[in-house]
Amino acid sequence: MKGEWRKFIESMPHEVIFLHRDEFRKQYPDQKNVQLPAVFRADGPEPQLLINHIEINKAKNLLVLIEIVNRFLSKQSMIWKNME
């Protein structure tokens, strides 16, 4: 894991877990139709897709990937606050 990515992950207010494709498919067989890579929210019985493979693959470098993740997490944060 690159140093800049590691710092970003460690700065997040959420627990972050990385699963390889085979691990993800084994742990979540009902998600077999989801194309990877992807980012999920996993605080319920089934993971909720937050960032799909199309958005992730738009990242041409690490800084763009971090921007994409931050943008989607910001949107989710607003949704979670509105649900409270």
Buried (B, 14 or more C-beta within 10 A) or exposed (E): EEEEEEEBBEEEEEEEEEBEEEEBBEEBEEBEEBEEBBBBBBEEEEBEEBBBBEBBEEBEEEEEBBEBBEEBBEEBEEEEEEEE
